[in-house]
Amino acid sequence: MAKIPLHPKNPDRICWGCDKFCPAESLACGNGTIRTQHPVELFGEDWLEWAEQRESHMHDSGSNGVVVAGRILRIHE
């Protein structure tokens, strides 16, 4: 599981598409030609509340992460 910060200072500088967290200008994983945005960029500052609410409506998968865009993310502050 990937560990991502809740509110990174400059989320636009990193690709959040895999566990490598490459700089946006140097994508090493071959995940695509553009970087994957952080959930705060896609859903706003309250993205975690949205994700937790969505997770509460789904069946418990047995993980302590949050499902965002089909991936289970372990969150740390």
PDB file of N, H, CA, C and O in Angstrom:
ATOM      1  N   MET A   1       0.833  -1.191   0.000  1.00  0.00           N
ATOM      2  CA  MET A   1       0.000   0.000   0.000  1.00  0.00           C
ATOM      3  C   MET A   1       0.870   1.244   0.000  1.00  0.00           C
ATOM      4  O   MET A   1       1.924   1.286   0.634  1.00  0.00           O
ATOM      5  N   ALA A   2       0.421   2.230  -0.703  1.00  0.00           N
ATOM      6  H   ALA A   2      -0.435   2.196  -1.218  1.00  0.00           H
ATOM      7  CA  ALA A   2       1.149   3.490  -0.768  1.00  0.00           C
ATOM      8  C   ALA A   2       0.826   4.340   0.454  1.00  0.00           C
ATOM      9  O   ALA A   2      -0.320   4.384   0.903  1.00  0.00           O
ATOM     10  N   LYS A   3       1.836   5.011   0.988  1.00  0.00           N
ATOM     11  H   LYS A   3       2.766   4.975   0.624  1.00  0.00           H
ATOM     12  CA  LYS A   3       1.608   5.981   2.058  1.00  0.00           C
ATOM     13  C   LYS A   3       1.722   7.354   1.427  1.00  0.00           C
ATOM     14  O   LYS A   3       2.747   7.691   0.835  1.00  0.00           O
ATOM     15  N   ILE A   4       0.667   8.145   1.554  1.00  0.00           N
ATOM     16  H   ILE A   4      -0.166   7.871   2.035  1.00  0.00           H
ATOM     17  CA  ILE A   4       0.686   9.481   0.976  1.00  0.00           C
ATOM     18  C   ILE A   4       0.342  10.498   2.048  1.00  0.00           C
ATOM     19  O   ILE A   4      -0.419  10.191   2.965  1.00  0.00           O
ATOM     20  N   PRO A   5       0.893  11.720   1.950  1.00  0.00           N
ATOM     21  CA  PRO A   5       0.521  12.767   2.902  1.00  0.00           C
ATOM     22  C   PRO A   5      -0.897  13.256   2.631  1.00  0.00           C
ATOM     23  O   PRO A   5      -1.360  13.233   1.491  1.00  0.00           O
ATOM     24  N   LEU A   6      -1.576  13.693   3.672  1.00  0.00           N
ATOM     25  H   LEU A   6      -1.200  13.711   4.598  1.00  0.00           H
ATOM     26  CA  LEU A   6      -2.949  14.176   3.530  1.00  0.00           C
ATOM     27  C   LEU A   6      -3.027  15.457   2.715  1.00  0.00           C
ATOM     28  O   LEU A   6      -3.871  15.578   1.827  1.00  0.00           O
ATOM     29  N   HIS A   7      -2.163  16.405   3.008  1.00  0.00           N
ATOM     30  H   HIS A   7      -1.478  16.308   3.729  1.00  0.00           H
ATOM     31  CA  HIS A   7      -2.181  17.706   2.341  1.00  0.00           C
ATOM     32  C   HIS A   7      -0.752  18.123   2.008  1.00  0.00           C
ATOM     33  O   HIS A   7      -0.163  18.926   2.731  1.00  0.00           O
ATOM     34  N   PRO A   8      -0.186  17.589   0.921  1.00  0.00           N
ATOM     35  CA  PRO A   8       1.185  17.974   0.565  1.00  0.00           C
ATOM     36  C   PRO A   8       1.256  19.444   0.175  1.00  0.00           C
ATOM     37  O   PRO A   8       0.299  20.012  -0.351  1.00  0.00           O
ATOM     38  N   LYS A   9       2.423  20.054   0.446  1.00  0.00           N
ATOM     39  H   LYS A   9       3.200  19.592   0.873  1.00  0.00           H
ATOM     40  CA  LYS A   9       2.590  21.481   0.143  1.00  0.00           C
ATOM     41  C   LYS A   9       2.495  21.769  -1.353  1.00  0.00           C
ATOM     42  O   LYS A   9       1.834  22.724  -1.760  1.00  0.00           O
ATOM     43  N   ASN A  10       3.140  20.962  -2.158  1.00  0.00           N
ATOM     44  H   ASN A  10       3.676  20.185  -1.827  1.00  0.00           H
ATOM     45  CA  ASN A  10       3.163  21.174  -3.606  1.00  0.00           C
ATOM     46  C   ASN A  10       2.848  19.863  -4.323  1.00  0.00           C
ATOM     47  O   ASN A  10       3.748  19.240  -4.886  1.00  0.00           O
ATOM     48  N   PRO A  11       1.593  19.439  -4.311  1.00  0.00           N
ATOM     49  CA  PRO A  11       1.271  18.147  -4.916  1.00  0.00           C
ATOM     50  C   PRO A  11       1.522  18.089  -6.413  1.00  0.00           C
ATOM     51  O   PRO A  11       1.661  17.005  -6.980  1.00  0.00           O
ATOM     52  N   ASP A  12       1.581  19.245  -7.053  1.00  0.00           N
ATOM     53  H   ASP A  12       1.469  20.125  -6.593  1.00  0.00           H
ATOM     54  CA  ASP A  12       1.785  19.293  -8.500  1.00  0.00           C
ATOM     55  C   ASP A  12       3.211  18.955  -8.916  1.00  0.00           C
ATOM     56  O   ASP A  12       3.476  18.792 -10.107  1.00  0.00           O
ATOM     57  N   ARG A  13       4.135  18.846  -7.966  1.00  0.00           N
ATOM     58  H   ARG A  13       3.920  18.978  -6.998  1.00  0.00           H
ATOM     59  CA  ARG A  13       5.524  18.554  -8.283  1.00  0.00           C
ATOM     60  C   ARG A  13       5.835  17.057  -8.326  1.00  0.00           C
ATOM     61  O   ARG A  13       6.935  16.665  -8.716  1.00  0.00           O
ATOM     62  N   ILE A  14       4.869  16.214  -7.927  1.00  0.00           N
ATOM     63  H   ILE A  14       3.975  16.532  -7.610  1.00  0.00           H
ATOM     64  CA  ILE A  14       5.099  14.777  -7.801  1.00  0.00           C
ATOM     65  C   ILE A  14       4.039  14.014  -8.577  1.00  0.00           C
ATOM     66  O   ILE A  14       2.889  14.445  -8.664  1.00  0.00           O
ATOM     67  N   CYS A  15       4.433  12.872  -9.144  1.00  0.00           N
ATOM     68  H   CYS A  15       5.367  12.521  -9.074  1.00  0.00           H
ATOM     69  CA  CYS A  15       3.473  11.945  -9.742  1.00  0.00           C
ATOM     70  C   CYS A  15       3.046  10.982  -8.633  1.00  0.00           C
ATOM     71  O   CYS A  15       3.889  10.360  -7.986  1.00  0.00           O
ATOM     72  N   TRP A  16       1.759  10.865  -8.421  1.00  0.00           N
ATOM     73  H   TRP A  16       1.075  11.369  -8.946  1.00  0.00           H
ATOM     74  CA  TRP A  16       1.216  10.039  -7.339  1.00  0.00           C
ATOM     75  C   TRP A  16       0.707   8.697  -7.848  1.00  0.00           C
ATOM     76  O   TRP A  16      -0.056   8.030  -7.150  1.00  0.00           O
ATOM     77  N   GLY A  17       1.110   8.286  -9.051  1.00  0.00           N
ATOM     78  H   GLY A  17       1.730   8.828  -9.618  1.00  0.00           H
ATOM     79  CA  GLY A  17       0.577   7.096  -9.691  1.00  0.00           C
ATOM     80  C   GLY A  17       1.106   5.768  -9.195  1.00  0.00           C
ATOM     81  O   GLY A  17       0.480   4.737  -9.439  1.00  0.00           O
ATOM     82  N   CYS A  18       2.242   5.754  -8.504  1.00  0.00           N
ATOM     83  H   CYS A  18       2.751   6.592  -8.306  1.00  0.00           H
ATOM     84  CA  CYS A  18       2.781   4.501  -7.969  1.00  0.00           C
ATOM     85  C   CYS A  18       3.568   4.821  -6.701  1.00  0.00           C
ATOM     86  O   CYS A  18       3.551   5.955  -6.220  1.00  0.00           O
ATOM     87  N   ASP A  19       4.244   3.834  -6.173  1.00  0.00           N
ATOM     88  H   ASP A  19       4.258   2.914  -6.564  1.00  0.00           H
ATOM     89  CA  ASP A  19       4.980   4.015  -4.915  1.00  0.00           C
ATOM     90  C   ASP A  19       6.325   4.713  -5.087  1.00  0.00           C
ATOM     91  O   ASP A  19       7.017   4.958  -4.098  1.00  0.00           O
ATOM     92  N   LYS A  20       6.709   5.038  -6.313  1.00  0.00           N
ATOM     93  H   LYS A  20       6.148   4.839  -7.116  1.00  0.00           H
ATOM     94  CA  LYS A  20       7.999   5.697  -6.547  1.00  0.00           C
ATOM     95  C   LYS A  20       7.939   7.198  -6.295  1.00  0.00           C
ATOM     96  O   LYS A  20       8.957   7.804  -5.960  1.00  0.00           O
ATOM     97  N   PHE A  21       6.760   7.811  -6.452  1.00  0.00           N
ATOM     98  H   PHE A  21       5.934   7.318  -6.724  1.00  0.00           H
ATOM     99  CA  PHE A  21       6.570   9.252  -6.251  1.00  0.00           C
ATOM    100  C   PHE A  21       7.625  10.065  -7.008  1.00  0.00           C
ATOM    101  O   PHE A  21       8.350  10.866  -6.416  1.00  0.00           O
ATOM    102  N   CYS A  22       7.699   9.849  -8.311  1.00  0.00           N
ATOM    103  H   CYS A  22       7.111   9.199  -8.792  1.00  0.00           H
ATOM    104  CA  CYS A  22       8.675  10.521  -9.176  1.00  0.00           C
ATOM    105  C   CYS A  22       8.386  12.014  -9.278  1.00  0.00           C
ATOM    106  O   CYS A  22       7.241  12.443  -9.141  1.00  0.00           O
ATOM    107  N   PRO A  23       9.439  12.807  -9.520  1.00  0.00           N
ATOM    108  CA  PRO A  23       9.192  14.215  -9.842  1.00  0.00           C
ATOM    109  C   PRO A  23       8.358  14.297 -11.112  1.00  0.00           C
ATOM    110  O   PRO A  23       8.485  13.446 -11.993  1.00  0.00           O
ATOM    111  N   ALA A  24       7.520  15.295 -11.213  1.00  0.00           N
ATOM    112  H   ALA A  24       7.417  15.987 -10.498  1.00  0.00           H
ATOM    113  CA  ALA A  24       6.605  15.437 -12.344  1.00  0.00           C
ATOM    114  C   ALA A  24       7.337  15.524 -13.679  1.00  0.00           C
ATOM    115  O   ALA A  24       6.783  15.135 -14.707  1.00  0.00           O
ATOM    116  N   GLU A  25       8.561  16.024 -13.683  1.00  0.00           N
ATOM    117  H   GLU A  25       9.011  16.340 -12.847  1.00  0.00           H
ATOM    118  CA  GLU A  25       9.318  16.168 -14.924  1.00  0.00           C
ATOM    119  C   GLU A  25      10.125  14.925 -15.271  1.00  0.00           C
ATOM    120  O   GLU A  25      10.736  14.872 -16.338  1.00  0.00           O
ATOM    121  N   SER A  26      10.141  13.917 -14.390  1.00  0.00           N
ATOM    122  H   SER A  26       9.644  13.960 -13.524  1.00  0.00           H
ATOM    123  CA  SER A  26      10.993  12.745 -14.605  1.00  0.00           C
ATOM    124  C   SER A  26      10.245  11.481 -14.204  1.00  0.00           C
ATOM    125  O   SER A  26      10.517  10.906 -13.150  1.00  0.00           O
ATOM    126  N   LEU A  27       9.305  11.044 -15.038  1.00  0.00           N
ATOM    127  H   LEU A  27       9.084  11.511 -15.894  1.00  0.00           H
ATOM    128  CA  LEU A  27       8.505   9.866 -14.727  1.00  0.00           C
ATOM    129  C   LEU A  27       9.294   8.606 -15.055  1.00  0.00           C
ATOM    130  O   LEU A  27       9.536   8.306 -16.224  1.00  0.00           O
ATOM    131  N   ALA A  28       9.696   7.867 -14.019  1.00  0.00           N
ATOM    132  H   ALA A  28       9.499   8.111 -13.069  1.00  0.00           H
ATOM    133  CA  ALA A  28      10.569   6.709 -14.193  1.00  0.00           C
ATOM    134  C   ALA A  28       9.814   5.393 -14.325  1.00  0.00           C
ATOM    135  O   ALA A  28      10.380   4.420 -14.824  1.00  0.00           O
ATOM    136  N   CYS A  29       8.576   5.330 -13.902  1.00  0.00           N
ATOM    137  H   CYS A  29       8.116   6.120 -13.497  1.00  0.00           H
ATOM    138  CA  CYS A  29       7.878   4.048 -13.829  1.00  0.00           C
ATOM    139  C   CYS A  29       7.216   3.639 -15.140  1.00  0.00           C
ATOM    140  O   CYS A  29       6.837   2.478 -15.296  1.00  0.00           O
ATOM    141  N   GLY A  30       7.070   4.544 -16.063  1.00  0.00           N
ATOM    142  H   GLY A  30       7.377   5.487 -15.936  1.00  0.00           H
ATOM    143  CA  GLY A  30       6.378   4.212 -17.297  1.00  0.00           C
ATOM    144  C   GLY A  30       4.876   4.121 -17.113  1.00  0.00           C
ATOM    145  O   GLY A  30       4.187   3.474 -17.901  1.00  0.00           O
ATOM    146  N   ASN A  31       4.366   4.765 -16.077  1.00  0.00           N
ATOM    147  H   ASN A  31       4.926   5.291 -15.436  1.00  0.00           H
ATOM    148  CA  ASN A  31       2.946   4.743 -15.755  1.00  0.00           C
ATOM    149  C   ASN A  31       2.114   5.520 -16.771  1.00  0.00           C
ATOM    150  O   ASN A  31       0.886   5.445 -16.760  1.00  0.00           O
ATOM    151  N   GLY A  32       2.752   6.231 -17.604  1.00  0.00           N
ATOM    152  H   GLY A  32       3.750   6.292 -17.612  1.00  0.00           H
ATOM    153  CA  GLY A  32       2.049   7.034 -18.603  1.00  0.00           C
ATOM    154  C   GLY A  32       2.909   8.199 -19.028  1.00  0.00           C
ATOM    155  O   GLY A  32       4.073   8.299 -18.639  1.00  0.00           O
ATOM    156  N   THR A  33       2.346   9.064 -19.813  1.00  0.00           N
ATOM    157  H   THR A  33       1.401   8.983 -20.128  1.00  0.00           H
ATOM    158  CA  THR A  33       3.112  10.204 -20.294  1.00  0.00           C
ATOM    159  C   THR A  33       2.865  11.454 -19.469  1.00  0.00           C
ATOM    160  O   THR A  33       3.576  12.449 -19.617  1.00  0.00           O
ATOM    161  N   ILE A  34       1.865  11.410 -18.604  1.00  0.00           N
ATOM    162  H   ILE A  34       1.288  10.602 -18.484  1.00  0.00           H
ATOM    163  CA  ILE A  34       1.586  12.536 -17.717  1.00  0.00           C
ATOM    164  C   ILE A  34       1.508  12.027 -16.288  1.00  0.00           C
ATOM    165  O   ILE A  34       1.280  10.840 -16.059  1.00  0.00           O
ATOM    166  N   ARG A  35       1.693  12.911 -15.341  1.00  0.00           N
ATOM    167  H   ARG A  35       1.879  13.876 -15.527  1.00  0.00           H
ATOM    168  CA  ARG A  35       1.685  12.514 -13.934  1.00  0.00           C
ATOM    169  C   ARG A  35       0.263  12.275 -13.433  1.00  0.00           C
ATOM    170  O   ARG A  35      -0.696  12.840 -13.958  1.00  0.00           O
ATOM    171  N   THR A  36       0.144  11.437 -12.420  1.00  0.00           N
ATOM    172  H   THR A  36       0.923  10.978 -11.994  1.00  0.00           H
ATOM    173  CA  THR A  36      -1.130  11.196 -11.755  1.00  0.00           C
ATOM    174  C   THR A  36      -1.276  12.222 -10.642  1.00  0.00           C
ATOM    175  O   THR A  36      -0.351  12.421  -9.854  1.00  0.00           O
ATOM    176  N   GLN A  37      -2.420  12.868 -10.574  1.00  0.00           N
ATOM    177  H   GLN A  37      -3.171  12.706 -11.214  1.00  0.00           H
ATOM    178  CA  GLN A  37      -2.639  13.908  -9.573  1.00  0.00           C
ATOM    179  C   GLN A  37      -2.926  13.317  -8.198  1.00  0.00           C
ATOM    180  O   GLN A  37      -3.415  12.194  -8.077  1.00  0.00           O
ATOM    181  N   HIS A  38      -2.612  14.097  -7.164  1.00  0.00           N
ATOM    182  H   HIS A  38      -2.216  15.009  -7.263  1.00  0.00           H
ATOM    183  CA  HIS A  38      -2.933  13.750  -5.779  1.00  0.00           C
ATOM    184  C   HIS A  38      -4.439  13.946  -5.590  1.00  0.00           C
ATOM    185  O   HIS A  38      -5.021  14.820  -6.232  1.00  0.00           O
ATOM    186  N   PRO A  39      -5.082  13.159  -4.730  1.00  0.00           N
ATOM    187  CA  PRO A  39      -6.521  13.319  -4.503  1.00  0.00           C
ATOM    188  C   PRO A  39      -6.946  14.736  -4.112  1.00  0.00           C
ATOM    189  O   PRO A  39      -8.055  15.156  -4.445  1.00  0.00           O
ATOM    190  N   VAL A  40      -6.084  15.480  -3.411  1.00  0.00           N
ATOM    191  H   VAL A  40      -5.184  15.139  -3.141  1.00  0.00           H
ATOM    192  CA  VAL A  40      -6.442  16.849  -3.032  1.00  0.00           C
ATOM    193  C   VAL A  40      -6.591  17.727  -4.274  1.00  0.00           C
ATOM    194  O   VAL A  40      -7.371  18.679  -4.263  1.00  0.00           O
ATOM    195  N   GLU A  41      -5.853  17.419  -5.342  1.00  0.00           N
ATOM    196  H   GLU A  41      -5.220  16.646  -5.350  1.00  0.00           H
ATOM    197  CA  GLU A  41      -5.975  18.172  -6.590  1.00  0.00           C
ATOM    198  C   GLU A  41      -7.263  17.823  -7.326  1.00  0.00           C
ATOM    199  O   GLU A  41      -7.851  18.670  -7.998  1.00  0.00           O
ATOM    200  N   LEU A  42      -7.692  16.587  -7.198  1.00  0.00           N
ATOM    201  H   LEU A  42      -7.215  15.898  -6.653  1.00  0.00           H
ATOM    202  CA  LEU A  42      -8.890  16.125  -7.905  1.00  0.00           C
ATOM    203  C   LEU A  42     -10.181  16.449  -7.170  1.00  0.00           C
ATOM    204  O   LEU A  42     -11.170  16.853  -7.782  1.00  0.00           O
ATOM    205  N   PHE A  43     -10.166  16.269  -5.829  1.00  0.00           N
ATOM    206  H   PHE A  43      -9.363  15.941  -5.332  1.00  0.00           H
ATOM    207  CA  PHE A  43     -11.405  16.353  -5.056  1.00  0.00           C
ATOM    208  C   PHE A  43     -11.469  17.527  -4.089  1.00  0.00           C
ATOM    209  O   PHE A  43     -12.507  17.746  -3.466  1.00  0.00           O
ATOM    210  N   GLY A  44     -10.378  18.292  -3.947  1.00  0.00           N
ATOM    211  H   GLY A  44      -9.535  18.113  -4.453  1.00  0.00           H
ATOM    212  CA  GLY A  44     -10.373  19.441  -3.055  1.00  0.00           C
ATOM    213  C   GLY A  44      -9.829  19.107  -1.673  1.00  0.00           C
ATOM    214  O   GLY A  44      -9.492  17.959  -1.382  1.00  0.00           O
ATOM    215  N   GLU A  45      -9.750  20.125  -0.833  1.00  0.00           N
ATOM    216  H   GLU A  45     -10.023  21.057  -1.070  1.00  0.00           H
ATOM    217  CA  GLU A  45      -9.160  19.990   0.498  1.00  0.00           C
ATOM    218  C   GLU A  45      -9.872  18.959   1.382  1.00  0.00           C
ATOM    219  O   GLU A  45      -9.250  18.377   2.271  1.00  0.00           O
ATOM    220  N   ASP A  46     -11.156  18.731   1.148  1.00  0.00           N
ATOM    221  H   ASP A  46     -11.661  19.204   0.426  1.00  0.00           H
ATOM    222  CA  ASP A  46     -11.904  17.780   1.977  1.00  0.00           C
ATOM    223  C   ASP A  46     -11.952  16.387   1.348  1.00  0.00           C
ATOM    224  O   ASP A  46     -12.880  15.623   1.617  1.00  0.00           O
ATOM    225  N   TRP A  47     -10.972  16.048   0.519  1.00  0.00           N
ATOM    226  H   TRP A  47     -10.219  16.668   0.300  1.00  0.00           H
ATOM    227  CA  TRP A  47     -10.963  14.777  -0.203  1.00  0.00           C
ATOM    228  C   TRP A  47     -11.015  13.580   0.726  1.00  0.00           C
ATOM    229  O   TRP A  47     -11.651  12.579   0.397  1.00  0.00           O
ATOM    230  N   LEU A  48     -10.359  13.655   1.885  1.00  0.00           N
ATOM    231  H   LEU A  48      -9.842  14.468   2.152  1.00  0.00           H
ATOM    232  CA  LEU A  48     -10.325  12.511   2.781  1.00  0.00           C
ATOM    233  C   LEU A  48     -11.704  12.242   3.384  1.00  0.00           C
ATOM    234  O   LEU A  48     -12.087  11.085   3.555  1.00  0.00           O
ATOM    235  N   GLU A  49     -12.443  13.288   3.704  1.00  0.00           N
ATOM    236  H   GLU A  49     -12.132  14.228   3.565  1.00  0.00           H
ATOM    237  CA  GLU A  49     -13.806  13.108   4.202  1.00  0.00           C
ATOM    238  C   GLU A  49     -14.666  12.409   3.155  1.00  0.00           C
ATOM    239  O   GLU A  49     -15.450  11.517   3.479  1.00  0.00           O
ATOM    240  N   TRP A  50     -14.513  12.818   1.906  1.00  0.00           N
ATOM    241  H   TRP A  50     -13.876  13.542   1.643  1.00  0.00           H
ATOM    242  CA  TRP A  50     -15.243  12.189   0.812  1.00  0.00           C
ATOM    243  C   TRP A  50     -14.860  10.718   0.684  1.00  0.00           C
ATOM    244  O   TRP A  50     -15.727   9.855   0.543  1.00  0.00           O
ATOM    245  N   ALA A  51     -13.573  10.439   0.734  1.00  0.00           N
ATOM    246  H   ALA A  51     -12.869  11.140   0.848  1.00  0.00           H
ATOM    247  CA  ALA A  51     -13.101   9.067   0.584  1.00  0.00           C
ATOM    248  C   ALA A  51     -13.564   8.189   1.739  1.00  0.00           C
ATOM    249  O   ALA A  51     -13.959   7.043   1.524  1.00  0.00           O
ATOM    250  N   GLU A  52     -13.519   8.716   2.966  1.00  0.00           N
ATOM    251  H   GLU A  52     -13.197   9.647   3.140  1.00  0.00           H
ATOM    252  CA  GLU A  52     -13.968   7.940   4.124  1.00  0.00           C
ATOM    253  C   GLU A  52     -15.467   7.679   4.050  1.00  0.00           C
ATOM    254  O   GLU A  52     -15.925   6.586   4.382  1.00  0.00           O
ATOM    255  N   GLN A  53     -16.224   8.668   3.621  1.00  0.00           N
ATOM    256  H   GLN A  53     -15.851   9.556   3.352  1.00  0.00           H
ATOM    257  CA  GLN A  53     -17.665   8.499   3.481  1.00  0.00           C
ATOM    258  C   GLN A  53     -17.968   7.440   2.425  1.00  0.00           C
ATOM    259  O   GLN A  53     -18.851   6.603   2.611  1.00  0.00           O
ATOM    260  N   ARG A  54     -17.245   7.482   1.337  1.00  0.00           N
ATOM    261  H   ARG A  54     -16.528   8.162   1.185  1.00  0.00           H
ATOM    262  CA  ARG A  54     -17.423   6.481   0.279  1.00  0.00           C
ATOM    263  C   ARG A  54     -17.066   5.098   0.786  1.00  0.00           C
ATOM    264  O   ARG A  54     -17.766   4.126   0.498  1.00  0.00           O
ATOM    265  N   GLU A  55     -15.993   5.007   1.531  1.00  0.00           N
ATOM    266  H   GLU A  55     -15.425   5.796   1.764  1.00  0.00           H
ATOM    267  CA  GLU A  55     -15.548   3.723   2.071  1.00  0.00           C
ATOM    268  C   GLU A  55     -16.565   3.161   3.061  1.00  0.00           C
ATOM    269  O   GLU A  55     -16.764   1.947   3.112  1.00  0.00           O
ATOM    270  N   SER A  56     -17.207   4.019   3.844  1.00  0.00           N
ATOM    271  H   SER A  56     -17.045   5.004   3.802  1.00  0.00           H
ATOM    272  CA  SER A  56     -18.182   3.538   4.826  1.00  0.00           C
ATOM    273  C   SER A  56     -19.400   2.910   4.160  1.00  0.00           C
ATOM    274  O   SER A  56     -20.106   2.108   4.772  1.00  0.00           O
ATOM    275  N   HIS A  57     -19.643   3.275   2.909  1.00  0.00           N
ATOM    276  H   HIS A  57     -19.070   3.926   2.412  1.00  0.00           H
ATOM    277  CA  HIS A  57     -20.767   2.710   2.176  1.00  0.00           C
ATOM    278  C   HIS A  57     -20.408   1.404   1.461  1.00  0.00           C
ATOM    279  O   HIS A  57     -21.284   0.684   0.981  1.00  0.00           O
ATOM    280  N   MET A  58     -19.126   1.117   1.400  1.00  0.00           N
ATOM    281  H   MET A  58     -18.414   1.702   1.790  1.00  0.00           H
ATOM    282  CA  MET A  58     -18.677  -0.116   0.760  1.00  0.00           C
ATOM    283  C   MET A  58     -18.477  -1.192   1.824  1.00  0.00           C
ATOM    284  O   MET A  58     -18.389  -0.886   3.013  1.00  0.00           O
ATOM    285  N   HIS A  59     -18.408  -2.424   1.406  1.00  0.00           N
ATOM    286  H   HIS A  59     -18.480  -2.673   0.440  1.00  0.00           H
ATOM    287  CA  HIS A  59     -18.133  -3.500   2.349  1.00  0.00           C
ATOM    288  C   HIS A  59     -16.709  -3.381   2.849  1.00  0.00           C
ATOM    289  O   HIS A  59     -15.814  -2.964   2.114  1.00  0.00           O
ATOM    290  N   ASP A  60     -16.505  -3.751   4.107  1.00  0.00           N
ATOM    291  H   ASP A  60     -17.232  -4.090   4.703  1.00  0.00           H
ATOM    292  CA  ASP A  60     -15.173  -3.692   4.692  1.00  0.00           C
ATOM    293  C   ASP A  60     -14.259  -4.677   3.966  1.00  0.00           C
ATOM    294  O   ASP A  60     -14.542  -5.872   3.890  1.00  0.00           O
ATOM    295  N   SER A  61     -13.171  -4.155   3.443  1.00  0.00           N
ATOM    296  H   SER A  61     -12.941  -3.184   3.505  1.00  0.00           H
ATOM    297  CA  SER A  61     -12.235  -4.997   2.689  1.00  0.00           C
ATOM    298  C   SER A  61     -11.162  -5.595   3.591  1.00  0.00           C
ATOM    299  O   SER A  61     -10.297  -6.333   3.121  1.00  0.00           O
ATOM    300  N   GLY A  62     -11.213  -5.281   4.886  1.00  0.00           N
ATOM    301  H   GLY A  62     -11.916  -4.681   5.268  1.00  0.00           H
ATOM    302  CA  GLY A  62     -10.219  -5.804   5.805  1.00  0.00           C
ATOM    303  C   GLY A  62      -8.939  -4.984   5.843  1.00  0.00           C
ATOM    304  O   GLY A  62      -7.982  -5.380   6.507  1.00  0.00           O
ATOM    305  N   SER A  63      -8.895  -3.856   5.150  1.00  0.00           N
ATOM    306  H   SER A  63      -9.673  -3.534   4.611  1.00  0.00           H
ATOM    307  CA  SER A  63      -7.688  -3.031   5.163  1.00  0.00           C
ATOM    308  C   SER A  63      -7.929  -1.809   6.037  1.00  0.00           C
ATOM    309  O   SER A  63      -9.069  -1.466   6.349  1.00  0.00           O
ATOM    310  N   ASN A  64      -6.836  -1.158   6.428  1.00  0.00           N
ATOM    311  H   ASN A  64      -5.909  -1.437   6.175  1.00  0.00           H
ATOM    312  CA  ASN A  64      -6.951   0.077   7.197  1.00  0.00           C
ATOM    313  C   ASN A  64      -6.659   1.285   6.320  1.00  0.00           C
ATOM    314  O   ASN A  64      -6.262   2.339   6.816  1.00  0.00           O
ATOM    315  N   GLY A  65      -6.855   1.130   5.019  1.00  0.00           N
ATOM    316  H   GLY A  65      -7.177   0.273   4.616  1.00  0.00           H
ATOM    317  CA  GLY A  65      -6.635   2.214   4.079  1.00  0.00           C
ATOM    318  C   GLY A  65      -7.940   2.779   3.564  1.00  0.00           C
ATOM    319  O   GLY A  65      -9.022   2.400   4.013  1.00  0.00           O
ATOM    320  N   VAL A  66      -7.823   3.677   2.630  1.00  0.00           N
ATOM    321  H   VAL A  66      -6.944   3.984   2.266  1.00  0.00           H
ATOM    322  CA  VAL A  66      -8.961   4.318   1.995  1.00  0.00           C
ATOM    323  C   VAL A  66      -8.873   4.036   0.500  1.00  0.00           C
ATOM    324  O   VAL A  66      -7.796   4.138  -0.088  1.00  0.00           O
ATOM    325  N   VAL A  67      -9.989   3.686  -0.116  1.00  0.00           N
ATOM    326  H   VAL A  67     -10.864   3.603   0.361  1.00  0.00           H
ATOM    327  CA  VAL A  67     -10.004   3.422  -1.548  1.00  0.00           C
ATOM    328  C   VAL A  67     -10.230   4.738  -2.284  1.00  0.00           C
ATOM    329  O   VAL A  67     -11.251   5.396  -2.085  1.00  0.00           O
ATOM    330  N   VAL A  68      -9.286   5.118  -3.128  1.00  0.00           N
ATOM    331  H   VAL A  68      -8.457   4.584  -3.290  1.00  0.00           H
ATOM    332  CA  VAL A  68      -9.389   6.318  -3.951  1.00  0.00           C
ATOM    333  C   VAL A  68      -8.992   5.915  -5.360  1.00  0.00           C
ATOM    334  O   VAL A  68      -7.914   5.361  -5.578  1.00  0.00           O
ATOM    335  N   ALA A  69      -9.859   6.192  -6.305  1.00  0.00           N
ATOM    336  H   ALA A  69     -10.734   6.642  -6.128  1.00  0.00           H
ATOM    337  CA  ALA A  69      -9.608   5.890  -7.717  1.00  0.00           C
ATOM    338  C   ALA A  69      -9.205   4.433  -7.906  1.00  0.00           C
ATOM    339  O   ALA A  69      -8.318   4.126  -8.702  1.00  0.00           O
ATOM    340  N   GLY A  70      -9.854   3.544  -7.175  1.00  0.00           N
ATOM    341  H   GLY A  70     -10.574   3.793  -6.528  1.00  0.00           H
ATOM    342  CA  GLY A  70      -9.622   2.121  -7.337  1.00  0.00           C
ATOM    343  C   GLY A  70      -8.393   1.588  -6.638  1.00  0.00           C
ATOM    344  O   GLY A  70      -8.111   0.394  -6.732  1.00  0.00           O
ATOM    345  N   ARG A  71      -7.644   2.436  -5.933  1.00  0.00           N
ATOM    346  H   ARG A  71      -7.874   3.407  -5.856  1.00  0.00           H
ATOM    347  CA  ARG A  71      -6.447   2.003  -5.212  1.00  0.00           C
ATOM    348  C   ARG A  71      -6.680   2.129  -3.729  1.00  0.00           C
ATOM    349  O   ARG A  71      -7.351   3.062  -3.290  1.00  0.00           O
ATOM    350  N   ILE A  72      -6.145   1.214  -2.945  1.00  0.00           N
ATOM    351  H   ILE A  72      -5.600   0.456  -3.302  1.00  0.00           H
ATOM    352  CA  ILE A  72      -6.217   1.331  -1.490  1.00  0.00           C
ATOM    353  C   ILE A  72      -4.984   2.087  -1.028  1.00  0.00           C
ATOM    354  O   ILE A  72      -3.853   1.676  -1.287  1.00  0.00           O
ATOM    355  N   LEU A  73      -5.216   3.192  -0.342  1.00  0.00           N
ATOM    356  H   LEU A  73      -6.135   3.526  -0.131  1.00  0.00           H
ATOM    357  CA  LEU A  73      -4.122   4.037   0.131  1.00  0.00           C
ATOM    358  C   LEU A  73      -4.077   4.017   1.646  1.00  0.00           C
ATOM    359  O   LEU A  73      -5.106   4.173   2.302  1.00  0.00           O
ATOM    360  N   ARG A  74      -2.906   3.830   2.199  1.00  0.00           N
ATOM    361  H   ARG A  74      -2.069   3.703   1.665  1.00  0.00           H
ATOM    362  CA  ARG A  74      -2.718   3.968   3.642  1.00  0.00           C
ATOM    363  C   ARG A  74      -2.309   5.417   3.885  1.00  0.00           C
ATOM    364  O   ARG A  74      -1.377   5.915   3.254  1.00  0.00           O
ATOM    365  N   ILE A  75      -2.988   6.079   4.776  1.00  0.00           N
ATOM    366  H   ILE A  75      -3.745   5.675   5.289  1.00  0.00           H
ATOM    367  CA  ILE A  75      -2.804   7.504   4.983  1.00  0.00           C
ATOM    368  C   ILE A  75      -1.979   7.751   6.235  1.00  0.00           C
ATOM    369  O   ILE A  75      -2.179   7.092   7.255  1.00  0.00           O
ATOM    370  N   HIS A  76      -1.051   8.699   6.160  1.00  0.00           N
ATOM    371  H   HIS A  76      -0.888   9.235   5.331  1.00  0.00           H
ATOM    372  CA  HIS A  76      -0.332   9.178   7.335  1.00  0.00           C
ATOM    373  C   HIS A  76      -0.297  10.691   7.302  1.00  0.00           C
ATOM    374  O   HIS A  76      -0.335  11.302   6.235  1.00  0.00           O
ATOM    375  N   GLU A  77      -0.226  11.281   8.463  1.00  0.00           N
ATOM    376  H   GLU A  77      -0.195  10.784   9.330  1.00  0.00           H
ATOM    377  CA  GLU A  77      -0.226  12.749   8.527  1.00  0.00           C
ATOM    378  C   GLU A  77       1.159  13.283   8.667  1.00  0.00           C
ATOM    379  O   GLU A  77       1.349  14.497   8.737  1.00  0.00           O
TER     380      GLU A  77
END
